[in-house]
């Protein structure tokens, strides 16, 4: 009967199926970058083209796989002809030649199937990495962080979201970076992504090219949040087999093969051609959405050690979209909430002065009261000040040319009466529509030297029952805060921290919620301040969505803020209005006010005509302190003053320490002198090796730290100050690691004293190793100011465990002489530092990475304290330092990925052998004998 494709054969098959077969519903199918599993079921048998028994299908797909034999096998999207024959969205893709009677089989199956045609819930999400990175197998199981862990966590979360009922071990979930409390009994929405900061994308370790799969059990990972795990995993290496085993796979890439793709119009195309490492094609899914996991964007925002950026290999057909979680384009938000009505503000084609700008806005921007309320002279249409710094991931078809609107803040302006500008755009519709949900989207840019001062306001959304929206924003007016009107605007605060500044009812315990701060005497509410930060010197994209509570007495409204397509704020359960008539009128129903005001000393604020995204940046002022203290020493004191990179110069004018250390803190004029403090505390019989300098007039507040001891030298101070200077020129680095600036170095009685910036923190624990590793990764990217002189800044003895007693016997004037000295001790092996120095320069090498060498501030930023064992060396020496058999260093070594080195074995052989015999220099190479004497 199965051989007959006519009506009789199908009737017999249907009766046989009812008698002897039982349909088993499949609740959930989850696959990782499948290339053979989906759609390979033969189609020649009856009842095999329909898969309505599958309720949920999830597929994690690799963005960077390029091999011809590993083309992604996507869930089939039926074309018009297939749909007419009764196939469903659940039909699987075909990869075999069509039988002669294929369409007849489909039609018959459709006719005789009694299953309800419920479409399968299909979601395919793309992840960074190749086939083995997404599905696992590229690294050993013990590897603490890899790209595969991201896809695994996503799949487990989908199991909980779709209520599959699958049971998981709680400890197992924690080991892969998931908190069971965020998954059960209800799946909690994920918070915004953790910042990348200065972390770098890791390259494949030279010793792990083959990356064998281990069968040993995975080790528990330190208690990080899922977002922190995502950062570390997103930066893991990609194991591209076309690069690792190129000799094998490229042979197959050259062979012509039949390749079949489903195009965006749902038709199929077959071509005979050589693949040649071509990128994967990303087809559109339902509603034209391409779902990309948000960790992809994190990786795209980071960079490799050599400064290169990651770009996914696959081709994007539509704007990247991160599903329904966080990475959402403006078009996707509009589609999700059914926002059918839209409007856009016209911009001129040429620049205009303030007078013409005012006329243009009055004529075409539908302003409240037909005028700009405050300071029209501060507005002008100007040329784009940042044409080369757009918001990331431009929207297709977006007009990025033409003038932008500039709002200027004159010096000493502090309110809407003295700086910025304010006006209202009225929403006009001929049909008198009633809006329950509305979104405003725009891009904003701040001058590179913009002074954030205490804060300022940006455009948002307002609503009212009245025709006049004035007096509905401060929360003090009658009827404001929900009874007659409400207001939701954006604000920047100190250092560019962003928030939603709302005038809404504060009922239902709103003020007690995390991230919400309320004004005691008004209805003003600060929502999630600091959940995102504005970047200066480039464009930032903003999308603010407000959904009113309905009915008015129920708290089911929400406010969402998307910054650079990432969801930064999602405040649910809000009672935004209490009056049922709010926003219901024939005209001017739902208005949004562009209210630009602030307290700044200089700079300008730009609003563009095109809607928006950007990088997060905290701007911090940087003051350099170089000084000497004038006092009578208790012993013979030799003072050193910084200049340039920290080298000492004589004849410097003395500066009062109290004034130089003030840095904004008013010190007590009667505070003791530095040398007095040193004489009282620097007792060689004590274990004390550091003291704070405090201001008694301010309750004992510390303003500096003094580090002292017999091993403290000028070279350490110079190196520390140089590293601090480099970091302070990179705001992104300061979000990861801080190094105290050095104010003063003093030598007295054989001891050295370093007076440095005081940074409060606590000693790092074992669980802080991932944060320390990220800080170390940032520090080892710093290059020496002298490209050819190894050692501390300014030259000197090298501190490293490679040398006997952790210190070199001579100061090497060049890398070549250090190399010659190492090779002189080797018999069969040789080292050659030239290639790695040419590629990476001399990098900062931390040879002592104990936890006590670091502090952690309250905000999680790591502070590096000890530079006594830090020098600038070829990268081989840092790789050697990671071999140190000390538990904390070993833990760091598993997380830090320095540039690869091929010199390790030779260095291990020569370790602790570069010493002269006795007190003479007979064992030194001839060049070193004449250049640098032996230092006892």
C-alpha positions in Angstrom: 0.0 0.0 0.0 2.9 2.4 0.6 3.9 2.0 -3.0 0.7 3.4 -4.3 0.6 7.1 -4.4 -3.1 7.2 -5.6 -6.2 7.8 -3.5 -6.6 4.1 -2.7 -3.1 3.7 -1.5 -3.3 6.7 0.7 -6.6 5.6 2.3 -5.0 2.2 3.1 -1.9 3.9 4.6 -4.1 6.2 6.7 -6.1 3.2 8.2 -2.8 1.3 8.8 -1.4 4.4 10.6 -4.4 4.8 12.8 -4.3 1.1 13.8 -0.6 0.5 14.4 0.9 4.0 15.0 0.7 6.4 17.9 1.7 10.0 17.3 4.1 11.2 20.0 4.2 15.0 20.4 7.7 16.4 20.5 7.7 19.4 22.9 11.1 20.7 22.2 14.0 20.2 19.7 17.2 22.1 20.3 20.1 21.8 17.9 23.5 23.5 17.7 24.7 24.5 14.2 23.1 21.4 12.5 24.3 20.6 9.1 22.9 17.1 8.8 20.1 16.7 11.2 17.3 19.0 10.0 15.4 17.9 6.9 17.2 14.7 6.0 14.2 12.5 6.6 13.3 10.8 3.3 10.3 12.3 1.7 9.2 9.2 -0.3 7.2 7.6 2.5 3.8 9.0 3.5 3.3 11.2 6.5 6.9 12.3 6.7 6.6 15.8 5.2 4.5 17.0 8.1 6.0 17.8 11.4 3.2 19.5 13.3 4.0 17.2 16.2 7.1 19.4 17.0 5.9 22.2 19.2 9.1 24.2 19.7 12.3 24.2 17.6 15.5 26.1 18.6 18.6 26.3 16.5 22.0 27.9 17.5 23.8 28.8 14.2 27.4 29.7 13.7 28.2 33.0 12.0 31.8 32.3 11.1 31.7 28.8 9.6 32.7 28.8 6.0 33.4 25.2 4.9 31.4 23.8 2.0 30.6 20.6 3.9 29.2 22.6 6.8 26.6 24.8 5.3 23.9 25.6 7.8 20.7 23.6 7.5 17.9 26.0 8.3 14.2 25.4 9.1 12.4 25.5 5.8 10.2 28.5 4.9 7.5 27.3 2.4 7.1 29.2 -0.8 3.8 30.1 -2.4 3.6 26.8 -4.3 4.3 24.7 -1.2 1.8 26.7 0.8 -0.9 26.1 -1.8 -0.2 22.4 -1.5 -0.8 22.5 2.2 2.7 22.5 3.7 3.3 24.4 6.8 6.0 26.5 8.4 7.1 23.5 10.2 8.2 21.6 7.1 11.8 20.7 7.1 14.2 21.7 4.4 15.1 19.3 1.7 18.6 18.5 0.5 17.9 15.5 -1.7 16.7 15.3 -5.3 12.9 15.6 -5.6 11.0 12.4 -6.3 8.8 12.4 -9.4 5.6 12.3 -7.4 6.7 14.7 -4.6 3.8 17.2 -5.0 1.3 14.3 -5.1 2.7 12.9 -1.8 2.5 16.3 -0.2 -1.1 16.9 -1.3 -2.2 13.4 -0.2 -0.5 13.7 3.2 -2.2 17.1 3.7 -5.6 15.6 2.8 -5.4 12.5 5.0 -3.6 13.9 8.0 -5.8 14.5 11.0 -3.3 16.6 13.0 -4.1 20.2 13.7 -1.9 22.4 11.6 -0.4 24.4 14.4 2.8 26.0 13.3 5.9 25.1 15.1 7.5 27.7 17.3 10.8 28.2 15.4 13.6 30.4 16.5 17.1 30.3 14.9 19.7 32.6 16.6 23.2 33.3 15.2 26.2 33.2 17.5 29.9 34.2 17.0 32.2 31.3 16.1 32.5 28.4 13.8 30.8 25.0 13.9 32.9 23.6 16.7 32.7 26.9 18.7 28.9 27.0 18.8 28.3 23.3 19.2 31.3 22.6 21.4 34.4 20.5 20.8 36.9 23.2 20.0 38.4 23.3 23.5 38.9 21.0 26.4 36.0 20.6 28.9 38.1 22.2 31.6 38.5 25.5 29.6 36.7 28.0 31.8 35.5 30.3 29.0 34.6 29.5 25.4 32.1 30.6 22.8 30.2 27.3 23.2 29.1 28.2 26.7 27.1 31.2 25.4 25.0 29.0 23.0 24.6 26.4 25.8 23.3 29.0 28.3 20.9 30.3 25.6 19.5 26.9 24.9 19.0 26.1 28.5 17.2 29.4 29.0 14.9 28.5 26.1 14.1 25.2 27.7 12.8 27.1 30.8 11.1 29.8 28.8 9.1 27.3 26.7 8.2 25.3 29.9 9.5 22.0 28.6 9.6 20.5 32.1 13.2 19.3 31.6 15.0 18.9 34.9 18.5 20.3 35.4 21.0 20.0 38.2 21.4 23.3 40.0 25.1 22.9 40.4 25.4 22.1 36.7 23.6 25.3 35.8 26.0 27.3 38.1 29.0 25.7 36.5 28.1 27.0 33.1 27.3 30.5 34.4 23.6 30.3 35.0 21.8 31.3 38.2 19.0 28.8 38.9 17.1 31.6 40.6 16.8 33.5 37.3 15.2 30.5 35.6 12.8 29.0 38.0 10.0 29.3 39.0 9.8 32.1 36.4 12.4 33.1 33.8 13.6 36.5 34.8 14.4 39.1 32.1 18.1 39.5 31.6 19.8 42.8 32.7 21.8 44.9 30.3 25.0 43.5 29.0 28.2 44.0 31.0 30.7 46.5 29.5 33.6 45.1 27.5 35.9 47.8 28.8 39.6 47.2 27.9 39.2 43.5 27.5 40.7 42.0 24.3 39.5 39.3 21.9 41.7 36.3 22.5 43.7 34.5 19.9 44.2 30.7 19.7 47.0 29.7 22.0 49.9 28.3 20.1 49.8 25.1 22.2 46.1 24.6 21.5 45.9 24.5 17.8 44.5 21.0 17.8 42.3 21.7 20.8 41.5 18.1 21.6 38.2 17.3 23.3 38.7 16.2 26.9 36.5 13.7 28.6 37.4 14.9 32.1 34.7 16.6 34.1 34.3 20.4 34.0 35.6 22.4 36.9 33.3 24.9 38.7 33.6 28.4 37.6 34.0 31.3 40.0 30.7 33.0 41.0 30.3 35.6 38.3 27.0 36.8 36.9 25.7 35.5 33.6 26.5 38.9 32.0 30.1 38.7 33.3 30.4 35.2 31.9 29.1 36.4 28.6 31.9 39.0 28.4 34.6 36.5 29.0 33.1 33.9 26.8 32.4 36.3 24.0 36.1 37.2 23.7 37.2 33.6 23.5 39.1 32.4 20.4 37.4 31.2 17.2 38.7 27.9 16.0 38.4 28.3 12.2 39.4 24.9 10.7 40.1 26.7 7.3 43.0 28.4 9.2 44.0 25.6 11.6 43.9 22.6 9.2 43.9 24.6 6.0 45.8 22.0 4.0 43.0 19.5 4.3 39.9 21.7 4.2 41.0 24.0 1.4 41.4 21.0 -0.9 37.7 20.4 -0.5 36.9 24.0 -1.0 38.5 23.9 -4.4 36.3 21.0 -5.6 33.1 22.1 -7.5 30.0 21.1 -5.6 26.2 21.6 -5.9 25.1 24.2 -3.4 21.4 24.9 -2.8 20.1 28.0 -1.0 16.6 29.3 -0.2 16.5 32.9 -1.2 14.6 35.7 0.7 11.6 35.3 -1.7 11.4 31.7 -0.4 12.5 30.2 -3.8 15.4 27.8 -4.1 18.6 28.3 -6.1 21.1 25.5 -7.0 24.5 26.2 -8.4 27.6 24.1 -9.2 30.6 26.0 -8.0 33.7 25.9 -5.8 33.0 27.2 -2.3 36.4 28.9 -1.8 35.6 29.6 1.9 32.5 31.6 1.1 30.6 33.0 4.0 27.2 31.6 5.0 24.0 33.1 3.7 21.6 34.4 6.4 18.0 34.0 5.2 15.2 36.1 6.6 13.0 34.5 9.1 9.4 35.3 9.8 8.6 39.0 9.6 12.0 39.6 8.0 13.9 39.3 11.3 17.4 38.0 11.6 18.1 37.1 15.2 21.7 37.6 16.4 22.7 37.0 20.0 23.7 40.0 21.9 27.1 38.6 22.7 28.0 39.0 19.0 27.6 42.8 19.4 29.9 42.6 22.5 32.5 40.9 20.5 32.2 43.4 17.6 32.7 46.2 20.1 36.0 44.7 21.4 39.2 44.3 19.5 42.2 42.0 19.2 45.5 42.8 20.8 46.7 44.1 17.5 43.8 46.5 17.3 41.8 44.7 14.7 38.0 44.4 15.1 35.9 41.3 14.8 33.5 41.2 11.9 31.1 38.2 11.5 31.9 36.2 8.3 28.3 35.6 7.4 26.4 38.0 5.2 23.7 40.1 6.8 20.6 40.6 4.7 18.8 42.9 7.2 19.8 45.0 10.1 21.1 42.9 12.9 18.5 42.1 15.5 18.9 40.4 18.8 15.6 38.6 19.1 13.1 39.9 21.7 15.6 40.5 24.4 17.8 43.5 24.0 19.3 44.2 20.6 16.4 45.7 18.8 16.3 48.0 15.8 13.7 50.8 15.7 11.8 49.0 13.0 11.6 45.9 15.2 10.2 47.8 18.1 7.6 49.4 15.9 6.6 46.0 14.6 6.5 44.3 18.0 4.1 47.0 19.5 2.1 47.5 16.3 2.9 51.2 16.1 1.1 51.9 12.8 1.3 55.7 12.8 4.6 57.6 12.5 5.9 61.0 11.8 9.4 62.6 11.2 10.7 66.1 11.6 11.9 67.8 8.4 15.5 69.1 8.3 16.8 71.7 5.8 19.2 70.7 3.0 21.7 73.4 3.9 23.0 75.0 7.2 21.1 77.9 8.7 21.8 80.6 11.2 19.8 80.9 14.4 17.3 83.3 13.0 16.5 81.1 9.9 16.6 78.0 12.1 13.9 79.4 14.3 11.7 80.3 11.3 12.2 76.8 9.8 11.2 75.1 13.0 8.1 77.3 13.6 7.0 76.6 10.0 7.5 72.9 9.9 7.8 71.3 13.3 4.3 71.8 14.7 5.5 73.6 17.8 3.3 74.2 20.8 2.1 77.9 20.9 3.7 78.2 17.5 7.1 79.2 19.0 10.3 78.0 20.6 9.7 78.6 24.3 13.3 79.3 25.4 16.5 80.5 23.8 15.9 80.2 20.1 19.3 81.9 19.6 21.0 78.9 21.0 19.8 76.7 18.1 21.2 76.4 14.6 21.3 73.9 11.8 25.0 73.1 11.2 27.2 70.6 9.3 27.6 67.2 11.0 30.5 67.6 13.4 31.1 63.9 13.5 30.6 62.5 10.0 33.2 59.8 10.6 31.8 58.7 14.0 28.3 57.5 13.3 26.3 55.4 15.7 27.2 51.7 15.3 25.2 49.5 12.9 23.6 52.2 10.7 19.9 51.7 9.8 19.5 50.7 6.2 18.2 53.6 4.1 19.0 56.1 6.9 19.9 59.5 5.7 23.2 60.4 7.4 24.0 63.4 5.3 22.8 67.0 5.6 22.7 69.4 8.5 22.0 68.6 12.1 20.5 70.7 14.9 22.9 72.2 17.3 22.0 73.5 20.8 24.7 75.6 22.4 25.3 76.0 26.1 27.0 79.3 26.8 29.6 79.5 29.5 28.2 79.5 33.0 24.7 78.5 31.8 22.8 76.6 34.4 19.1 76.4 33.5 16.7 76.7 30.6 16.8 80.5 31.0 20.6 80.7 30.3 21.5 77.7 28.2 20.2 75.1 25.8 16.6 75.5 24.5 13.1 74.2 25.0 10.1 73.6 22.8 7.2 71.2 22.3 6.4 69.3 19.2 2.7 68.6 19.0 1.5 65.3 17.5 -1.3 66.1 15.0 -3.5 63.5 13.3 -6.4 64.2 11.1 -8.3 61.2 12.5 -7.9 62.2 16.1 -6.2 58.9 17.0 -5.8 57.7 20.6 -2.4 56.4 21.5 -1.7 54.0 24.3 1.9 53.4 23.2 4.4 55.7 21.6 8.0 55.8 20.8 10.5 58.6 20.1 13.8 57.9 18.4 16.7 60.2 17.7 20.5 60.4 17.7 22.5 62.8 19.9 26.1 63.7 19.9 28.2 65.7 22.4 31.4 67.6 21.7 34.5 65.6 22.5 35.4 68.0 25.3 31.8 68.3 26.6 31.7 69.0 30.4 28.9 67.0 31.9 28.9 69.0 35.1 25.8 67.9 37.1 23.5 67.0 34.3 21.0 68.1 31.6 17.8 67.0 30.0 17.1 65.5 26.6 14.0 64.9 24.5 11.3 62.5 25.7 7.5 61.9 25.7 4.7 63.7 27.4 0.9 63.3 27.6 -2.0 65.3 29.0 -5.7 65.8 29.1 -5.2 69.5 28.5 -4.4 71.3 25.3 -1.4 73.0 27.0 1.4 70.8 28.1 3.3 73.5 30.0 3.5 72.9 33.7 3.4 69.1 33.5 7.1 68.2 34.0 8.3 69.4 37.4 5.9 67.3 39.5 4.9 70.3 41.6 2.1 71.6 39.5 -1.5 70.5 40.2 -2.5 67.6 38.1 1.1 66.6 37.2 2.4 63.2 37.8 -0.4 61.2 36.3 -3.8 62.8 37.3 -3.9 65.2 34.3 -0.6 64.8 32.6 2.8 63.0 32.8 6.3 63.4 31.5 9.1 61.0 30.6 12.3 62.5 29.5 16.0 61.5 29.4 18.7 63.0 31.4 22.5 62.8 31.5 24.1 63.1 34.9 27.7 63.4 36.1 30.2 61.8 33.7 27.4 61.2 31.2 25.4 58.7 33.2 22.0 58.3 31.6 18.5 57.8 33.1 14.8 58.3 32.4 13.5 61.3 34.3 9.8 60.8 34.8 6.9 62.8 36.4 4.5 59.9 37.1 2.6 58.6 40.1 4.8 57.0 42.7 2.2 54.5 43.9 2.5 50.7 44.3 5.9 50.9 46.0 7.6 52.3 42.9 10.1 54.2 45.1 11.1 51.0 46.8 12.1 49.3 43.6 15.8 48.8 42.8 17.2 51.5 40.6 14.4 54.0 41.3 14.9 57.2 43.3 12.0 59.5 44.1 11.9 63.1 45.1 10.2 63.4 48.5 8.1 66.5 47.7 7.2 65.9 44.1 6.2 63.1 41.7 9.6 63.2 40.0 11.3 59.8 39.7 14.8 58.9 38.5 14.7 55.6 36.8 17.8 53.4 36.5 20.4 56.1 36.6 23.7 54.9 35.3 22.2 51.9 33.4 23.8 53.3 30.3 26.2 56.2 29.6 26.4 58.7 26.8 29.6 58.9 24.7 31.2 62.2 23.7 32.7 62.8 20.3 30.4 60.5 18.4 26.7 59.8 17.7 24.5 58.0 20.2 21.2 56.4 19.2 18.2 56.6 21.6 14.8 55.0 21.4 12.3 55.7 24.2 9.1 53.7 24.4 6.2 54.5 26.8 3.2 52.1 27.1 0.4 53.5 29.3 -1.3 51.5 32.0 -4.7 50.3 31.0 -7.1 50.6 32.8 -5.8 53.7 34.6 -6.1 52.2 38.1 -3.9 49.2 37.2 -0.1 49.4 37.3 0.6 47.6 34.0 2.4 50.3 32.1 6.1 50.2 31.1 8.9 52.4 30.1 11.7 51.0 27.9 14.9 52.8 26.8 17.1 51.4 24.0 20.6 52.8 23.8 22.5 52.0 20.6 20.0 49.2 20.0 20.7 47.6 23.4 17.9 47.6 26.0 19.2 49.7 28.9 16.0 50.2 30.8 12.9 48.0 31.1 10.7 49.3 33.9 7.6 47.3 34.2 4.4 47.5 36.3 4.1 51.3 36.2 1.0 53.4 36.8 1.9 56.2 34.5 -1.6 57.8 34.5 -4.5 57.8 36.9 -7.0 59.7 34.6 -8.8 57.7 32.0 -9.0 60.9 29.8 -5.2 61.3 29.6 -4.0 61.5 26.0 -7.6 61.3 24.6 -8.5 64.3 22.5 -9.1 65.1 18.9 -5.7 66.7 18.5 -2.5 67.1 20.4 -3.2 63.7 22.0 0.3 62.4 22.8 3.0 65.0 22.6 6.7 64.7 23.0 8.8 67.6 24.1 12.3 68.3 23.1 13.6 69.8 26.3 17.3 70.5 26.2 18.7 72.2 29.2 21.6 71.7 31.6 24.4 73.0 33.7 27.5 73.1 31.6 30.5 75.4 31.3 31.3 74.9 27.7 30.6 72.7 24.7 27.5 72.2 22.5 24.8 69.6 22.3 23.8 68.1 18.9 20.5 66.7 17.8 20.5 65.0 14.4 17.8 64.5 11.9 18.4 60.7 11.7 17.2 58.3 14.4 20.1 56.5 16.5 23.2 53.9 18.9 26.8 54.4 20.5 29.7 53.3 22.7 29.5 53.7 26.5 32.0 56.1 27.9 32.7 57.7 31.3 34.6 61.0 31.1 36.8 61.7 34.0 39.1 64.7 34.5 42.7 64.0 34.8 45.1 66.1 36.7 48.9 65.6 36.7 50.7 66.1 40.0 54.5 66.5 40.0 56.1 68.1 43.0 58.6 68.0 45.8 58.1 68.6 49.4 60.0 71.4 51.1 61.0 70.5 54.7 64.0 69.7 56.8 64.8 65.9 56.5 65.4 63.8 59.5 68.2 62.1 57.6 70.1 62.6 54.4 67.4 62.7 51.8 67.9 62.6 48.0 64.9 63.9 46.1 63.9 63.1 42.6 61.4 65.0 40.5 59.5 63.7 37.4 59.9 65.2 34.0 58.7 63.8 30.7 58.5 60.0 31.3 59.7 60.3 34.9 63.5 60.6 34.5 65.1 62.6 37.3 66.4 66.1 36.8 68.2 68.2 39.2 67.8 71.9 40.1 64.0 71.7 40.4 62.1 74.3 42.3 60.7 72.9 45.6 56.9 72.9 45.9 54.9 72.7 49.1 53.6 69.2 49.5 50.4 70.4 51.2 49.4 72.5 48.1 50.5 69.9 45.6 48.6 67.1 47.2 45.4 69.1 47.7 43.8 68.2 44.3 40.6 69.6 45.4 40.9 68.7 49.1 41.5 71.6 51.5 44.3 70.3 53.8 45.1 71.5 57.3 48.0 74.0 57.1 49.3 72.5 60.3 49.5 69.0 58.9 52.9 67.3 59.5 55.6 67.4 56.8 56.3 64.4 54.8 59.8 63.8 56.3 58.3 64.0 59.8 55.8 61.3 58.9 58.5 59.1 57.4 60.8 59.5 60.4 58.0 58.5 62.7 56.8 55.4 60.8 59.7 54.2 58.7 61.3 52.0 61.4 63.2 49.1 60.0 62.2 47.0 63.0 58.6 47.1 62.0 56.8 45.1 59.3 55.0 48.3 58.3 55.6 49.0 54.6 53.0 51.6 53.8 51.0 54.4 55.5 48.2 56.8 54.4 48.7 60.6 54.6 45.4 61.9 56.1 43.8 65.3 56.5 42.7 65.6 60.2 40.6 68.7 59.3 38.4 66.4 57.2 37.9 63.7 59.8 41.1 61.8 58.9 40.4 61.5 55.1 43.3 60.0 53.3 44.8 62.0 50.4 47.9 60.0 49.6 49.7 56.7 50.2 53.3 56.3 51.1 55.0 53.0 50.2 58.5 52.5 51.6 61.1 49.8 52.2 64.7 48.9 51.4 63.8 47.4 48.0 61.8 50.5 46.8 63.7 52.1 43.9 63.3 55.0 41.6 62.8 52.6 38.6 59.6 51.2 40.2 58.2 54.7 40.7 59.0 55.7 37.2 57.4 52.6 35.7 54.3 53.0 37.9 53.8 56.6 37.0 54.3 55.9 33.3 51.6 53.2 33.3 49.2 55.5 35.2 49.7 58.2 32.6 49.0 55.8 29.8 45.8 54.4 31.4 44.5 57.9 32.1 44.6 58.7 28.4 42.2 55.8 27.8 38.8 56.2 29.5 37.8 52.7 28.5 40.8 51.3 30.3 39.9 53.2 33.5 36.7 51.2 33.6 38.8 48.1 34.1 42.0 49.0 36.0 43.5 51.9 37.8 47.1 52.6 38.7 47.9 55.3 41.3 49.8 58.3 40.1 53.2 58.8 41.7 53.6 62.2 43.3 57.1 61.9 44.8 60.1 59.6 45.2 62.5 60.0 48.1 65.6 58.0 49.1 66.7 58.2 52.7 68.9 55.9 54.8 69.0 53.2 52.2 65.2 53.1 52.0 63.0 54.3 49.1 59.7 56.1 49.6 57.0 56.5 46.9 54.2 59.0 47.6 51.3 58.1 45.4 47.6 58.7 44.8 45.4 57.2 47.4 42.7 54.9 45.9 40.4 53.2 48.4 39.7 49.5 47.9 39.7 46.1 49.5 42.2 43.3 48.9 41.3 41.0 46.1 40.0 37.5 47.0 40.2 34.3 45.0 36.8 34.9 43.5 38.0 38.2 42.1 40.5 36.4 39.8 38.4 37.0 36.6 38.4 40.8 37.3 42.1 40.8 38.0 42.7 38.8 34.8 40.8 41.4 32.8 42.9 44.1 34.5 46.1 42.2 33.7 45.0 41.7 30.1 44.7 45.5 29.9 48.1 46.2 31.6 50.1 43.8 29.4 48.9 45.6 26.3 50.9 48.7 27.3 54.1 49.2 25.4 57.4 50.6 26.5 58.3 54.2 25.8 61.7 53.0 24.6 61.2 50.3 22.0 64.6 48.7 22.4 65.6 49.0 26.0 64.3 46.2 28.2 63.6 46.8 31.9 61.8 49.5 33.8 61.1 53.0 32.4 64.4 54.8 32.0 66.4 51.6 32.0 67.8 49.6 34.9 67.8 46.1 36.4 65.2 43.7 35.3 63.0 42.2 38.0 61.7 38.8 37.0 61.8 35.2 38.3 63.8 34.3 35.2 66.9 35.7 36.9 68.6 34.4 40.0 67.2 36.2 43.1 64.5 37.6 40.8 66.8 40.4 39.5 69.2 40.7 36.6 72.9 41.3 37.3 73.2 44.1 34.7 71.0 46.7 33.1 70.7 45.6 29.5 71.0 48.6 27.1 69.2 46.7 24.3 67.0 43.6 23.6 69.8 42.3 21.3 72.3 42.2 24.2 69.7 40.4 26.4 69.2 37.9 23.7 73.0 37.4 23.3 73.3 36.8 27.0 70.5 34.2 27.0 72.0 32.4 24.0 75.4 32.3 25.6 74.0 30.1 28.3 72.2 27.7 25.9 73.9 24.9 24.1 71.5 23.4 21.6 68.6 25.8 21.7 68.4 29.5 20.7 66.1 32.4 21.4 65.2 35.1 18.9 63.2 38.0 20.3 63.3 40.0 17.1 60.0 38.7 15.6 57.8 39.2 18.7 59.4 42.6 19.5 58.6 43.6 15.9 55.0 42.4 16.2 54.2 43.4 19.8 57.0 45.7 21.0 58.2 45.5 24.6 55.1 44.9 26.7 54.6 45.5 30.4 55.5 42.2 32.1 54.0 41.5 35.5 56.1 38.8 37.0 54.3 38.8 40.4 50.5 38.5 40.3 49.6 37.5 43.8 46.2 38.6 44.9 47.7 40.9 47.5 49.2 43.0 44.7 45.7 44.2 43.7 42.8 46.0 45.3 39.1 46.1 44.2 37.1 49.3 44.4 33.5 49.4 45.3 32.6 49.7 41.6 34.6 46.6 40.8 37.5 48.3 39.1 40.8 46.7 39.9 43.7 48.8 41.3 47.2 47.6 40.5 49.5 48.6 43.4 52.9 46.9 43.1 55.3 47.6 40.2 58.5 46.4 41.9 58.4 43.3 39.8 57.2 44.9 36.6 59.3 45.7 33.6 59.0 46.1 29.8 60.2 42.9 28.1 59.5 40.7 25.1 56.2 38.8 25.5 58.0 35.5 26.1 58.8 36.7 29.6 55.2 37.3 30.6 54.2 33.8 29.2 57.0 32.5 31.4 55.6 34.4 34.4 52.3 32.6 34.0 54.1 29.3 34.5 54.8 30.3 38.1 53.6 27.5 40.5 51.5 29.8 42.6 47.7 29.2 42.9 46.5 32.8 42.2 48.9 33.2 39.3 47.7 29.9 37.9 44.1 31.0 38.1 45.0 34.3 36.4 46.9 32.3 33.7 43.8 30.4 32.7 41.9 33.6 31.9 44.6 35.9 30.5 45.6 35.4 26.9 48.9 37.1 26.1 50.4 37.1 22.6 51.8 33.7 21.8 55.5 32.9 22.2 57.8 30.1 20.8 60.7 30.9 23.2 59.3 29.4 26.4 61.3 26.1 26.3 64.6 27.9 25.7 63.9 30.5 28.4 63.1 27.7 30.9 66.5 26.1 30.1 68.4 29.3 30.6 66.4 30.3 33.7 68.5 31.4 36.8 71.8 30.9 34.9 72.5 34.5 33.7 74.8 35.4 36.6 78.5 36.4 36.7 80.9 34.3 38.7 81.7 35.9 42.1 81.9 39.6 41.9 83.5 40.0 38.5 82.0 40.2 35.0 84.0 37.4 33.5 80.8 35.4 32.6 79.2 38.3 30.8 79.3 38.5 27.0 82.1 40.8 25.8 79.7 43.5 24.7 78.1 43.7 28.1 81.4 43.9 29.9 82.3 47.2 28.2 78.8 48.7 28.2 77.4 48.0 31.6 79.4 47.1 34.7 78.2 44.4 37.1 76.0 45.8 39.7 76.4 44.2 43.1 
